[in-house]
Amino acid sequence: MSVFWTVTAVMAVALGAAGASALATGRLLFPWLRRSVRRPGVWGAGALLMAASLAVGRWVSPGIHIPLMLGGLVLVLLAQTGRARGASPE
């Protein structure tokens, strides 16, 4: 079981670093996502929520862990759909 929590901690750190970087710079660390993400700030906020969910998932109840993860997923999906800010309609 400790391997599971180690992998979860590594994923939380990676998502947290990518989310913080996206919020601070407005650019994604992962090159394969740069074309599909239209709002890097929203993506960064969602990644930070998911990282927080993974980080505290071991110690808090599912009533806290699952809404954090779902909120992060919703923000990540919203960042990949729709128009970027300031973009003109086609």
C-alpha positions in Angstrom: 0.0 0.0 0.0 2.9 2.4 0.5 3.7 2.2 -3.2 0.3 3.6 -3.9 0.7 6.5 -1.6 4.2 7.2 -3.0 2.9 7.4 -6.5 0.0 9.6 -5.3 2.5 12.0 -3.6 4.6 12.2 -6.8 1.5 12.9 -8.9 0.4 15.6 -6.4 3.8 17.3 -6.5 3.9 17.2 -10.3 0.3 18.5 -10.7 1.0 21.2 -8.1 4.2 22.4 -9.8 2.5 22.4 -13.2 -0.5 24.2 -11.8 1.5 26.9 -10.0 3.6 27.4 -13.1 0.6 27.8 -15.3 -1.0 30.3 -12.9 2.3 32.3 -12.5 3.4 32.4 -16.1 0.3 31.8 -18.1 2.0 28.9 -19.9 1.8 25.2 -19.5 4.8 23.0 -18.7 3.5 20.1 -20.7 4.1 20.6 -24.4 1.4 18.2 -25.5 -1.2 20.3 -23.7 -0.3 23.7 -25.1 -2.4 23.3 -28.2 -5.5 22.0 -26.5 -5.7 24.3 -23.4 -7.2 27.7 -24.2 -7.0 29.2 -20.7 -3.8 28.2 -18.9 -4.8 30.1 -15.7 -8.0 28.1 -15.3 -6.1 24.9 -16.1 -3.5 25.8 -13.4 -6.2 26.4 -10.8 -7.8 23.1 -11.6 -4.5 21.3 -11.4 -3.8 22.9 -8.0 -7.2 21.7 -6.8 -6.5 18.1 -8.0 -3.0 18.2 -6.4 -4.5 19.3 -3.1 -7.1 16.5 -3.4 -4.4 13.9 -4.0 -2.2 15.3 -1.2 -4.9 15.2 1.5 -6.8 12.2 0.3 -5.1 9.9 2.7 -6.1 11.9 5.8 -9.5 13.4 5.0 -12.9 11.9 4.4 -14.2 11.2 0.9 -16.7 14.0 1.5 -13.8 16.5 1.2 -11.4 14.6 -1.2 -13.9 13.8 -3.9 -15.4 17.3 -4.3 -11.9 18.8 -4.5 -10.9 16.3 -7.3 -14.2 16.9 -9.2 -13.8 20.7 -8.9 -10.3 20.4 -10.3 -11.5 18.2 -13.1 -14.3 20.7 -14.0 -11.8 23.6 -14.2 -9.4 21.6 -16.3 -12.2 20.6 -18.7 -13.4 24.2 -18.9 -9.9 25.4 -19.7 -9.8 23.1 -22.7 -13.2 24.1 -24.1 -14.5 27.4 -25.3 -12.6 30.4 -26.6 -9.6 32.0 -25.0 -10.0 35.4 -23.5 -9.8 38.2 -26.2 -10.3 35.7 -29.1 -12.7 36.8 -31.8 -15.4 34.4 -32.8 -14.8 32.6 -36.1 
